[in-house]
Amino acid sequence: MSSDILDTFNKIMFFTGAGFSKTAGCKVSGEMLKELEKLSNETDSYFTSIEKKTIKFILSCLEYHARWRSLETNGKYYYTPNIEEFALLLRRIKNRENLLPYPITGNWSDKIVQLEREFINENQNSELDLYDSIETKIKTKCYPDWLEIKNSEQTSYLDPIANFFRDNPNSYTKLDWFTLNNDLVLENYFHAENALYNGFISEKWVGFNPKDKEQENTLNVSRINYYKLHGSIDWVRRTDGIIYNNFNINDGMINKDDIDSKTNPFLIFGHGTKLFTVDPFFSLLHLFHYKVSEKKYFFIIGYSFFDPHINNIIFNELMSNPEQNKKMVIINPNLIEGVRYDDKYSFKILQNTSNIELVNFFQDIQKNTFYSDMPEFNISKISPNSFIYINATAEDFISKMFVKYNGKYGIINFIQDLEKESTTNLFE
């Protein structure tokens, strides 16, 4: 194995958002919201008539909020609502009476109060309230459909990564891969090759600090350490706190009565609820912070930067690095326009003189009160020289980075170019 490969993988990490799984057929958050709207209009739906009325009410509120936020940017950006924002607003309405200003300023819609009353009257024996019922159905009924992989051909864009591992079998070459996604794209694709470790041994969560021999052997074989920061559609938590991966769960391992319906599947749903002190989320976030401090190059693929708590960890590391030699490489076809075609890598790469536009975009998110209760604490300062923006899909990026050019893998060439050149003239 080339020492260049080992050196490169010791310096890099991947971080993926919903855009990465879109190629596999999984819906992104904006598409999910459109699907939810369709369900609210269908006669034959998972949701009751009262739940559908409530969904429509929240959707109308989201449209208002999105329009307001767009106007606040003075025409620079146009925000569209998504499923994460729906979850945020759903939870804020549910917990409105517990918010400090409520007794003084609270004047919530009579429509909501009416819907709550109607739901109680029709579901007197239900353990769930109106909002829990909607959220539970989204997670248990909608998510499996929205995140379904229809056929294996849709994941063929991962073939270059699998081929790379086969051609370079040294297990010391590991890729640290963090994600906000709840889908099973990577687990399903790499299952047969046993190339991925996600913190589960024998379908039980043990984390990423294994002590026994079986766990050590699993880690030695795997080539991807996969950290799902927001959980997964195949995670369940028993009442005793043990987390299981139920994708292939053994009969009798978990009694349904031992699982809280509100946390099944065990995943984080919506903005504003992501700083948990509950494991494994707390431990995974800690590992993310550690790896960001340890690595030199962060490949951010298919992420739209609407999670300030994630942004804070990345931005703080980029700006507090004394040598200023860490780089964030953003791969996303939809963030901004004004990019040019680069012959060397066959990518559209943002010219550094235009990076300030993306800096302004980050700052608007970090300072926005919709995404953070205390935006004044968010890291909003970021240098335009600390990142590179590549206008490309995940599929295009992988197809270039994990194949050889002139006898050397694209990702090796890419990192070596970063090592040799300044960001200012790297692509000139």
N, C-alpha and C positions, 0 to 999 in steps of 0.2 A: 504493500500500500504506500502511495506517495505521502511523504511527510507534509506536503502542501495541503492535502486533504485533511489530515488530522489537525494541522495548524488552523485551517479555515474553520472547521467545525467547533473548535475550542473558542472561537471568537464570535460566533453568530448564534442567534436564536430567531425562531419564527413566532409571530403573533398573528392569529387569524380572527377575522370577524365574519359576519354572515355572507359577505361577498365571495369568500373563498369556497363555500359550499354551494353557491348558486349554480355553478357548472354541473354539479352532481344532481341537480333537480330540486334542491331544497329552496324554499321560499325565503327571501329576505324580509326584514321586518315591515317594510312598506307594503309588500305584497301580502303579507299575513293580515294586515289591517284591512286591505281590500277584500280578502277572502272572508274575514269576519263580518264585514258589511254585507256581503252576499248572503251569509248565513242568517243575518238578522232580518232578511227579506224573504227567506224561503219558508214555505209552509211546513215542509218536512225537514226539521232542523234539530240539532242537539239541544237547542235552547227553548225554553217555554216562552209564551207570548209576553209575559212580564219581563223576562230576561232580555228578550229582543228589543223591547221598548227602552230598557235601560241602556243597552248597547248603543242604540241610535242616539239617545240623549248624550252619552259620553262622546260619541263620534262627532256630534255637532259642536260640542265644547272644544274638542281637539282642533277642529277646523278653525274655530275662532282664535285659539292660542297660536296655531301655526301662522295664521295671517298676521296676527299682532307682532310675533317675533320677526317675521319677514319685513314688516313695515319699520320696525325698530332698527334694521340694518341700513335704512335709507336706500333700498333697492339693490344692495350688494349681493344678498343671498335670498333665495326663496326656500323656505322650510316647508316640508311636507310631513304630516304626522305618521307615526308608525306604531307597531304593536307594543313596543317598550313604553312609549308615551301613554298609550291606552292603559297599560297596567299601572303606571304611575298615577294617573288621574283616578283610576278605579280605586286604588288604595287610599288616596287622599280624601276622596269622598267618604269612603267607609270610615275613616278615622277622623273625620272633621271635628267631632265634638271633643276629641282629645288634643287638638291643636290649641296652643295657648291663646291666640287671638280670638278664638271662636266665641266665647261668651260676650266679648265686647263688640266684635265686628261681624260675627257670623250671620249671614242672611242667605242660607242655602235654598235652592230652588224647591218650591212646593211640589214640583213634579217628582223630584227624587223622594221626598217624604211620602208622597202618594204611592209610588212604586214599591217602596219598602213595606208599606202597610199591606198592599195587595199581595206581595210575596209571602209575608207572614201568614196572612189569612189562607193562602192556598197551600202552604207548606208548614203547617203547625208542628209536625213531628220531625222536621228536618234539623240536623245538627249544624247545617251551614246557613249563613245569612245570604242575602241576595248577591253580594259582591263575591263572597267566597264560592258560591255556587257557579257564578260566571267564570271566575278564575280557574276553578277546578276543571270545568268542562273544556276550557281553552287548553290547559296543560295535558289533560288525559284523552280528550277526543280530537282536538284540532291539531295540536303539535305533532302527534304521530303521522297525521295525514300531510301536514305542511312540510314535514322534514323527511318524508318517505323517499327512498331511492328507488325509482321505478325499475331500472335495469342496470346491470353491471357496466354497460357501455358508457353510462354517464360518469363513471368514476375512472375512465381510462386516462384522463388527464393526469392521474397520479402515477401512471406507468413509468415515466422517467425517473421518479424517486425510487420506485421498487427496483428498476434496472440498475440504478446507481448502487444500491445496497448489495445486489447480487454480484456486481462487478468488483465491489470493494467490501469483501466479507469481514474485515477486521471489526470486531464488536466495539473497539475503543472509539470508533467513529460514530458518535451519537449526536442526534439532532434534538435539542431542547425546543419543544413546540408547545406554546401556550395558546389557548383559544377561549373566546367568549361563547362559542357555539354549543348548542345542546344536542346536535345531531350525531349520527353514528357513521358518518362518511369514512373517517379514517379507521375506526374500529373494524368495520365490515371489510374494507379493502385489504387491510394488513392482517386480518384474522388468520388466514391460512398459513401465512409465512411466519407468524409469531414475531413480527418485527416491531410491534408497538407495545409499550408498557404504560398503562393508564392509572396505576395505583391499586389495581385489584389483583389478588391472588386467589384462585379457586372461588371467584365471584364475590369475594369479601374485600372491603377496603382495608388496606394496610398502609397506604401512603407511599412516600418516596424515601423513607429511611428504613429499609428492610434490615432485619437482624438474623433471621434464620436462613439456612442453606437454600431452601426452596426459593425464597424470594431473591436471594443473591443470584442464583442461577437464572431466574427469569430476567433480571436486569442485565445480566451478562449477554444473554441472547438477543434481547431487544435492541433495535437501532433508533427508535424514536421514544423519547420520554414525553408523554402527552399529558398536559396539565389542563383540565377542564375547569376553569375558574368559576364558572356559573352552573356547574352540575351538568346533568345529562338526562335525556328522556328515558334512559334505562337504569337510573339510580333509584333505589328505594331506601328509606330509613326505618328501621324497626323502632319500637317504643323504647328499647334499651339503648338506643343511640348507634347501633351497628349499621353500617352502610353496605348494601349489597348491589351488585350489578345483576339485574334480572333479565338481561337479554337472553341468557341461556340458563336460567335459574333451575336448580334441582328441585324436584317435587318435595314438598314438605319442609323446605328450608325456612320459608317464611309463611307464617299464618297471616291471612288478610286482616284478622282482627288486631294484629300487632303492628299494623301500619296506619299512621295518621293520614286520612284522605287529603288533608290540606297540604301535606308535603310529599305526595305521591303523584308524579315523579318528583324526586328530590333535586330541584333546580331553582335557581334564582330567576324571578320573573319580574321585569320592570326596572326602570331607573330608580335611584334613590333608596334601594334596599340592599345594596351590595357590599356594605362594609360590615360583615358579620363576624362575630367572635365564635361562631359555631363551626366546628370541623365537619367536613374537610375544607370548607371555603376559606376559613381563616388561615390554615396551614398553606393552602395553595396560593393565596395572595401573598403570604410571607415569602414563599419560594419564588414567586414572580418578582418581588422586590429584590431578592437576593440575586437572581439570575440577571436582572437588568443592571445591577451594580457590577456583576462579574463579567458580562459580555461586552463586546466592543461595537457590534453592528446588530441592529434590530430590524428585521424584515417584517414590516407591518402590512399584511395582505388582506384586502377586502374589509377593512375596518374604517368606519366613518367618523370616528373621534367624538362621538356623542356621550361618552362616559368619562366625566371629569376625574373620577377617582383613579381610573386607569391612566388617563392623560397625565395626572399629577406625578405618578411614579416615573413615567418615561421622561417627561419634560424636565423634572427636577434632576434626574440623572444626567441628561444632556447638558444642562446649564451649570451644574455643580462640578462637572468633570474638569479638573484643573488644566489638563492638557488640551481640552477641547478637541479630542481626537475620536470621540464616539459619534456614530452616525445612525440616524433613523432613515431607513429606506422604505418609502411608502409605495405600495403597489395597489393602485385603485384606478379604474377607468372613469370614475364618475365624480371625483372631488372637485376639480376645477378644469377650466379650459385654458387655452393659450400655450399648448405644448408643441414641441417640434419632434420630428422623426430623427432618430439617431441610427446611423448605418451600422455602427459597431455591434450593438446588441439587438438591433431590430425592435427597439422600444421607442415610444414617445416619451421623452424625458424633459421635465420642466427646466428651462433655463434659470440659472441661479439669480439672475436679475429680477425674475418674476416670483421668486420664492416668498417675497414679502406678502403677496396676495394670500398665500396659504397661511402665513403667520397671522394675518388679520382674521382669517377664518377660525383658527384655533383660539385666538383671544376672545372672539365673540362668543364661542361656546363656553369657554372657561369662566366668563363674566356673566353668563346668562342665569338669571334666578330660576328659570324653569327647570334646568338640569341640576342645580345645586341649591340647597337651603342656605349655605353660607359661601357664595362664590368669591367673596373677598379673600378667602384662604386658598383658593385654587392658584396653581402656578400658571400664569398667563404670559410670562416672558420666555421667549424661545428665539434663538438666533436663526436667521434664514440659512446660515452656513452649517447648521447642525443636522440637516436632513436633505434627502434627495427624493423627488417625487417622480415616479414612473407611471405613466398613463398606460396601464396594461391590465388584462384580466389575469386571474390566478393561473389559468390554463396556459396563456402565453408566457408568463413568467417562468413557470416550471419547465416548459418545453425548451426554454433557452438556458436556464441555469443548471440543469441536470444532464445535459448532453455535452459532448466534447467538441471543442473548436481548436484545430491545430494541435490535437493531442492533449488538451487540457480542458477540464470541465468549466462551463460558463461561470459558475459561482466562484471557482478558484480565480479565474481571470478577473472577475468583478471585484473581489476583495483585494486582490493584489494591485489593481488599478487604484482603489481607494487608498491603499497603503502608500503608493508612490506619488499620487497627485493630490493637490488640494481640491476641495469641492468646487472651487470657482472655475477651474479650467479642465475638470475631469472629462467632460464631454464636448469640449471645443475642438 
